[in-house]
Amino acid sequence: MSTPTRPFGPLAGLKVIELSHVMAGPTCGLMLADMGADVIKVEKIPGGDDTRRSVPPSIGGESAAYLMMNRNKRGVALDLKTEGGKRVLRRLLADADVVTENYRRDTMARMGFGYDALKADNPRLIYCSISGFGRTGPYADRGGFDLVAQGMSGLMSMTGEGPGRPPIKIGAPVTDITAGLLACMGILAALNHRHATGRGQMVDTSLFEAGITHTYWQSAIAFATGMAPQPMGSAHPLNAPYQAFQTADGWITVGAANQPNWLRLIEVLGTPELAEDMRFRTNPDRMAHLAELEVELTARFRRHSSAEWLDRLDAAGMPAGPVLDVNQMHEDPQALARAMIVETEHPVAGPVKALGLPVKFSDSPGGSVRPAPLYGQHTREILLEHGFDAGEIDALAAAGAIRAGGTP
């Protein structure tokens, strides 16, 4: 592995070249960077990462979306249509541990940076491709977007208020984010394999597969019954009651997903008669009469406030929680205690809040140590590290092959 540039995190010393933009690839790079890898983000000339133009909102003139997905990374700007830009990228990749890309299939090969070519120059390189549908199969040449992947993976067919209602996209770009996490997982597995063999390999995942992984329960039902599960609102396809309920002043979630918790819930509600109601005695009974169960429980939950119910449920050891909006989540004491809200100082935008690393390490903690880069901010610094002298860098900049010196 390359020389560490930042002394933190379990991946300190890992050199990653990020040739990806927008969401899935940058999510992967964000996870690696938060765990200490030196992630060098290569942005195109002209324009850079497309999220630089995902405005509003902006912070100090910088795209909030870009700032969120690219902190902890160093940034260079290259025109890979020029020989100078290609020469710089070859130098960066020569001793890299990992490269990530989310181009359409064969785009990298046409530029001279396909896996076979890079493997010949650097057999230890782990090459990670993130695409809409993967590098094989009948859809391999299609572009991919989260919306399309959510629709084709089955997610939109089971998300919404109920059967017969319009299909609903999950609010977060869940296939983009999950594909980035799967890519990170695949890279770490490939690093373990390289540790044993000395050889790198191709890691290939997609938004489509990322969406499919979220259908484990629903696929189990479909395999067993031959019936495709339908939308159920916030309810669970296998256990009840396990959903959101309206209270006197808002909504709470209640997870009475097994028989002991169902009996605890009856006690909290003060409704012993429900224990003997033949419609609700066992989980199969409750699932068969889910709509009736929801009516019975909602009538009781609406008698008191969310805070009162949550106090009662917590005292009984029942899994339950409030339905928070995103601002409320940012202020939640558990999110703060787990360092899931972090802040960096950006040279243009000033203090910028972001989401923290969702994995904690006892001996090699990761974290957020630098803001997202300005466009081309670290080009000169990184080229100097890779053997280019000042004159060569100035010549590359004059020829338009690179952009050096960060700009908003």
C-alpha positions in Angstrom: 0.0 0.0 0.0 1.0 3.6 -0.5 2.5 5.8 2.2 -0.2 7.1 4.6 -1.2 10.7 4.1 -3.5 10.9 7.2 -2.7 9.1 10.4 -6.2 8.0 11.3 -8.6 5.2 10.6 -8.2 1.5 9.8 -7.6 2.2 6.1 -4.7 4.7 6.7 -2.2 4.2 3.9 -4.7 3.0 1.3 -4.6 5.1 -1.9 -8.0 5.3 -3.8 -8.5 7.0 -7.1 -12.2 8.0 -7.5 -13.4 8.4 -11.1 -17.0 8.5 -10.1 -19.6 11.2 -9.7 -22.9 12.1 -8.2 -24.0 9.5 -5.6 -23.1 5.8 -5.7 -19.4 6.0 -6.4 -18.9 9.0 -4.1 -20.7 7.2 -1.3 -18.2 4.4 -1.6 -15.3 6.9 -1.6 -16.8 8.7 1.4 -16.9 5.5 3.4 -13.3 4.7 2.5 -12.1 8.2 3.2 -13.9 8.3 6.5 -12.0 5.1 7.4 -8.7 6.8 6.7 -8.0 6.0 3.0 -6.4 8.8 0.9 -9.2 9.2 -1.6 -8.2 11.3 -4.6 -11.3 12.5 -6.4 -10.7 13.1 -10.2 -13.2 15.6 -11.6 -13.7 16.3 -15.2 -12.8 19.4 -17.1 -15.0 21.3 -17.7 -17.5 21.4 -14.9 -16.4 18.8 -12.4 -18.7 16.5 -10.5 -22.3 17.0 -11.6 -23.4 17.6 -8.0 -21.5 20.9 -8.1 -24.5 22.1 -10.0 -27.2 20.4 -7.8 -28.4 23.7 -6.4 -30.2 24.9 -4.6 -29.4 24.6 -1.8 -25.9 25.9 -1.5 -23.7 27.0 1.4 -21.6 30.0 0.8 -22.1 29.4 -3.0 -21.0 25.7 -2.8 -23.4 22.9 -3.6 -24.7 21.4 -0.3 -25.0 18.0 -2.1 -21.4 18.1 -3.3 -20.2 19.1 0.2 -22.1 16.2 1.8 -20.7 13.5 -0.5 -17.1 14.5 -0.9 -15.6 15.6 2.4 -12.4 13.9 3.5 -11.3 13.6 -0.1 -8.6 15.5 -2.0 -9.6 16.8 -5.4 -7.9 17.1 -8.8 -9.4 18.3 -12.1 -8.3 16.6 -15.3 -9.4 16.6 -19.0 -9.2 13.0 -19.9 -9.8 13.8 -23.5 -6.2 15.3 -23.6 -3.0 13.3 -23.7 -1.8 15.4 -20.8 -4.8 14.5 -18.6 -4.4 10.8 -19.5 -0.7 11.0 -18.6 -1.5 12.4 -15.2 -4.1 9.7 -14.5 -1.7 6.9 -15.5 0.8 8.3 -13.0 -1.9 8.4 -10.3 -3.0 4.8 -11.0 0.5 3.4 -11.2 0.7 2.7 -7.5 -2.9 3.0 -6.5 -4.6 0.4 -4.3 -8.1 1.0 -5.6 -9.8 2.8 -8.5 -13.6 3.3 -8.5 -15.6 4.3 -11.6 -19.2 4.6 -12.6 -19.0 5.1 -16.4 -21.0 3.1 -18.9 -19.5 -0.2 -19.8 -16.4 0.1 -22.1 -16.0 3.9 -21.6 -12.8 3.4 -19.5 -11.4 0.9 -22.0 -12.0 3.4 -24.9 -9.9 5.9 -22.9 -7.2 3.4 -22.4 -8.0 2.7 -18.7 -9.9 -0.6 -18.9 -9.4 -3.2 -16.2 -7.1 -5.4 -18.4 -4.8 -2.5 -19.3 -4.6 -1.2 -15.7 -4.1 -4.8 -14.3 -1.1 -5.2 -16.7 0.5 -2.1 -15.3 -0.5 -2.6 -11.6 -1.5 -6.3 -10.8 -2.3 -5.3 -7.2 -4.9 -2.8 -8.3 -8.5 -3.4 -7.2 -10.8 -2.0 -9.9 -14.4 -1.3 -8.7 -17.1 -0.6 -11.3 -20.5 0.7 -10.1 -23.2 0.9 -12.8 -26.9 0.8 -13.3 -27.1 -2.9 -14.0 -23.7 -4.4 -13.8 -21.1 -5.3 -16.4 -22.8 -8.5 -17.7 -26.3 -9.5 -18.8 -28.7 -8.0 -21.3 -28.9 -4.6 -19.6 -25.2 -4.1 -19.1 -25.0 -1.3 -21.7 -27.9 0.7 -20.1 -27.3 3.8 -18.0 -28.9 3.6 -14.6 -30.6 6.0 -12.1 -31.9 5.4 -8.7 -35.5 5.9 -9.8 -35.2 3.3 -12.5 -33.5 0.8 -10.2 -36.1 1.3 -7.5 -38.8 0.5 -10.1 -37.1 -2.5 -11.7 -35.9 -4.1 -8.4 -39.4 -4.4 -7.0 -39.0 -1.7 -4.4 -41.6 0.7 -5.8 -44.2 -2.2 -6.1 -44.1 -2.7 -2.3 -43.8 0.9 -1.2 -46.8 3.0 -0.6 -50.1 3.1 1.3 -51.7 0.0 0.0 -52.7 -2.1 -3.1 -54.2 -0.2 -6.0 -52.4 3.1 -5.1 -49.7 4.7 -7.3 -46.2 3.2 -7.0 -44.0 5.2 -4.5 -40.3 5.8 -4.6 -38.5 5.4 -1.3 -37.7 9.0 -0.3 -33.9 8.5 -0.1 -31.9 7.4 -3.2 -31.6 4.0 -1.6 -30.2 2.1 -4.5 -27.5 4.7 -5.1 -26.4 4.7 -1.4 -26.6 0.9 -1.1 -24.6 0.4 -4.3 -21.9 2.6 -2.8 -22.0 0.6 0.5 -21.9 -2.7 -1.5 -18.9 -1.4 -3.5 -17.1 -0.5 -0.3 -17.8 -4.0 1.1 -16.5 -5.6 -2.1 -13.4 -3.5 -2.1 -12.6 -4.5 1.5 -13.2 -8.2 0.6 -10.9 -7.8 -2.4 -8.2 -6.2 -0.2 -8.4 -9.2 2.1 -8.0 -11.5 -0.9 -5.0 -9.4 -2.1 -3.4 -9.7 1.3 -3.4 -13.5 0.9 -2.5 -13.7 -2.8 -0.9 -10.4 -3.8 -3.3 -10.0 -6.6 -6.0 -7.4 -7.2 -9.3 -8.0 -9.0 -12.4 -6.5 -10.5 -15.3 -5.7 -8.2 -18.6 -5.2 -10.0 -21.9 -4.1 -8.5 -24.9 -2.1 -9.5 -27.9 0.0 -8.5 -30.2 -2.8 -9.7 -28.6 -5.4 -7.5 -28.5 -2.9 -4.6 -32.3 -2.5 -4.9 -32.8 -6.3 -5.1 -31.0 -6.8 -1.8 -33.7 -4.8 0.0 -36.4 -7.3 -1.0 -35.2 -10.2 1.2 -38.5 -10.6 3.1 -40.7 -9.9 0.2 -38.7 -12.3 -2.1 -39.0 -15.0 0.6 -42.8 -14.5 0.6 -42.9 -14.6 -3.2 -40.7 -17.7 -3.5 -42.9 -19.5 -0.9 -46.3 -18.4 -2.1 -45.9 -17.4 -5.8 -47.6 -14.1 -4.9 -45.9 -10.7 -5.2 -46.2 -8.8 -1.9 -48.2 -5.5 -2.1 -47.6 -2.2 -0.4 -48.5 -2.2 3.3 -47.8 1.4 4.4 -45.5 1.2 7.4 -46.6 -2.3 8.3 -44.5 -5.5 8.2 -45.2 -8.3 5.7 -44.5 -11.0 8.3 -45.3 -9.7 11.8 -47.9 -7.6 13.5 -48.3 -5.1 15.0 -45.1 -3.6 13.6 -45.8 -0.2 12.2 -46.5 3.5 12.8 -49.5 4.6 14.7 -51.1 8.0 15.0 -51.3 9.5 18.5 -53.1 12.5 19.8 -50.4 14.8 18.5 -48.2 12.9 16.0 -46.9 9.5 15.1 -44.9 6.8 16.8 -43.6 3.4 15.7 -44.3 0.3 17.7 -42.5 -3.0 17.2 -44.6 -5.7 18.9 -43.3 -8.2 16.4 -43.4 -11.3 18.7 -45.8 -12.8 21.1 -44.2 -11.5 24.3 -44.1 -8.0 23.0 -47.7 -8.3 21.8 -48.7 -9.2 25.4 -46.6 -6.3 26.8 -48.4 -3.9 24.4 -51.8 -5.1 25.5 -50.7 -4.4 29.1 -49.5 -0.9 28.3 -52.7 -0.1 26.4 -54.8 -1.4 29.3 -56.8 -3.7 26.9 -56.7 -7.2 28.3 -59.7 -8.1 26.2 -57.5 -8.0 23.0 -55.5 -11.0 24.4 -58.6 -13.2 24.1 -59.8 -11.7 20.8 -59.6 -14.6 18.4 -58.6 -12.3 15.6 -55.5 -11.3 17.4 -54.4 -14.2 19.5 -51.4 -15.3 17.4 -49.2 -13.6 14.8 -50.9 -15.5 11.9 -54.2 -14.3 13.3 -53.0 -10.7 13.5 -51.6 -10.8 10.0 -54.9 -12.2 8.7 -56.8 -9.3 10.4 -54.2 -6.6 10.1 -56.6 -3.9 9.0 -58.9 -4.6 11.9 -56.0 -4.7 14.3 -54.8 -1.3 13.0 -58.2 0.2 13.7 -58.4 -1.2 17.2 -54.9 0.0 18.2 -55.1 3.4 16.5 -58.3 4.2 18.4 -56.4 3.6 21.6 -53.1 5.3 20.7 -55.0 8.5 19.7 -56.2 9.0 23.3 -52.7 10.2 24.5 -49.7 12.2 23.2 -46.7 10.6 21.6 -44.5 11.5 24.5 -46.9 9.8 27.0 -47.1 6.6 25.0 -43.3 6.5 24.4 -42.7 6.9 28.2 -45.1 4.0 28.9 -43.7 1.8 26.2 -40.2 2.4 27.2 -41.0 1.6 30.9 -42.4 -1.7 29.7 -39.3 -2.5 27.6 -41.2 -2.2 24.4 -39.5 -1.3 21.1 -40.9 2.0 20.1 -39.8 5.5 18.9 -41.0 8.8 17.5 -41.3 9.5 13.8 -38.7 12.3 13.5 -38.2 14.6 10.5 -34.6 15.1 9.3 -34.0 18.3 11.4 -35.3 16.5 14.5 -33.0 13.5 13.7 -30.0 15.9 13.5 -30.8 17.1 17.0 -31.5 13.7 18.5 -29.2 13.0 21.5 -28.4 9.5 20.3 -27.4 10.7 16.8 -25.2 13.3 18.5 -23.7 10.9 21.0 -22.8 8.5 18.1 -21.0 11.4 16.3 -23.4 11.1 13.3 -23.5 14.8 13.0 -20.1 16.3 12.3 -18.7 19.6 11.1 -15.7 20.7 9.0 -14.4 24.2 8.1 -14.6 24.8 4.4 -12.4 27.5 2.9 -15.4 29.1 1.1 -18.5 27.9 2.7 -17.3 28.1 6.3 -18.6 25.7 8.9 -20.3 22.8 7.1 -22.3 20.1 8.8 -22.4 16.5 7.5 -23.3 13.0 8.5 -20.6 11.0 10.3 -19.1 7.6 9.9 -21.7 4.9 10.8 -19.1 2.4 11.9 -17.0 2.9 15.0 -13.6 1.3 15.7 -12.1 0.9 19.1 -8.4 1.0 18.1 -8.3 2.9 14.8 -11.2 5.4 14.8 -12.2 7.1 11.5 -13.9 10.4 11.2 -14.1 13.7 9.3 -10.9 15.6 9.0 -11.2 17.7 5.9 -14.0 19.4 4.0 -15.0 18.6 0.4 -12.4 20.0 -2.0 -12.8 23.1 -4.1 -12.7 22.4 -7.9 -9.1 21.4 -8.6 -8.0 22.4 -5.1 -5.3 19.6 -4.6 -4.2 19.2 -8.3 -0.9 20.8 -7.8 -0.2 19.2 -4.5 -1.0 15.7 -5.8 0.9 16.1 -9.0 4.0 17.2 -7.0 3.6 14.0 -4.9 3.6 12.0 -8.1 6.8 13.2 -9.6 5.7 16.2 -11.7 7.7 19.3 -11.3 6.4 22.8 -11.1 7.2 23.5 -14.8 5.4 20.4 -16.0 2.4 21.3 -13.9 2.3 24.8 -15.3 2.5 23.5 -18.8 -0.3 21.0 -18.2 -2.5 23.8 -16.8 -1.7 26.0 -19.8 -2.7 23.3 -22.2 -6.0 22.8 -20.4 -5.2 19.2 -19.3 -5.5 20.0 -15.6 -7.0 22.7 -13.4 -4.8 23.7 -10.6 -5.5 25.9 -7.6 -8.9 25.4 -6.1 -11.8 27.6 -7.2 -15.4 27.7 -6.0 
